[in-house]
Amino acid sequence: MARSAVVTGSSSGIGRAIALRLAADGFWVLLADVRRDPLTGGEPTDDLIRGSGGACEFAQAAATAGQLDVVVNNAALAGRHSKPVLDTEDQDFDAIMAVNIRGPFMLCRAAVRQMLTQPARGDARGRIVNITSQHGMVGAPGHAAYAVSKAALVQLTRQIAVEYGRDGIICNSVAPGKIVTGTPGDLSQNERSAAYVRSRTPFARFGEPRDVAAAVSFLASDDASYVSGATLMVDGGWMAY
């Protein structure tokens, strides 16, 4: 029987790439998003997966059926709500926290409850991968609530890894750097911002969604059985600079 995975925010950008990669790895993928059509246009993710011979289902809310092997918390909110501290209104803070940490917390809690009822496959009863950000690792001028929410997601990752590791639940996070997605917030779309990113990133290019998807693929696999509570940077060396 194929292993199953839930990917939130799977219609566009990084989440789309993660869902496609896990489907290619042989997972049955539940696509969870508030919209089916990609923000950047093109075919919906579920059509692409089925077209390449993979198995999936689109849903607007995460649900589990049978054994749940992997959960990827990728959905996030920034945009107009992401501002400096003094410009951040209560509603901005609440909107970002609802999507970026409360939602992942609730899905992680539901996933852990399900995984604890399952027999182990190899070393693990289940795996959780949280998509955080390099903005959760350092101060990010102009993005107060977003950065705080992503830092909280890193800590949630540690909490789950520590509290449920002995039960066979593995939890890690992936922190992307500057990734070309074509969605709002993509710094590669602005010439001045793109020049800054290139000057600041040791590696010679922007990141691609497939780079993040490859990291998730590793953490979702049996090859990562002794990696837990870790945050894997996918940032071209930005954090090492």
C-alpha positions, 0 to 999 in steps of 0.5 A: 500500500502506498504511503500517504502524505498531506501537503498544505498550501499545495496549489502554488509555489513551494507547496505545489513543488513539494506535492509533485515531488512526493507524488513522484516518490510514490506517496498518495498525496492529499492536497490541502489549500484554500484554492485549487487554481495556482496563483501563477496560473497553469494546471491545478496540482492535482491534474499534473500529478494524475497526468504523470501517473501519480495518486492524489486528491484535492481538499480544502481541509486536511483530512486523514484516512487510514494510515497517515505517514507524512504531514507537510505544513507549508501554507503561510500568510505574509503580504499586506499583513507583514510590516515593521513592529510599530506598523503591525496592527492587532488584526495583522498579527492575528491574521498571520498567527492564525495561518502560520502557527495556529493552523500548523499547531492544530494539524500537527496535533491532529497528525500526532494523535493519528500517528500514535494509533498506527503501527511503525513502518521501520523506525517511525509511526509518522513524519512531520515536516514544517516549512518555516523560513530563514526569517524565522532564524534571524531578525527580518526588518519589516516583517515582524509578525511573519518572522515571529510566526516562523520562529514559533514554527521552528520551536513547535518542531522541536517540541514535537520531536522531543515529546513524541520521539520515543513514540516513533514520531519524527518532526523536522522543519525546512527553512527556505531562503530566497525562492523564485515562485512568481507569487507575491513576495518573490524578490526575484521579480524586482530588479533592485531586490534581486540584485541585493539577494544575489549579492547576499547569497553565497551560492550563484543563483536564486533557489527554486521550489524544487530545491525545497521539495528535494529537502522535504523528500529527504526528510519524508523518507526512511533515509532520514530516520535519525534526523529529528528536531532539526531545521534544514536551511535551503538558502544557498548559504545565506545563513552561513554568510 
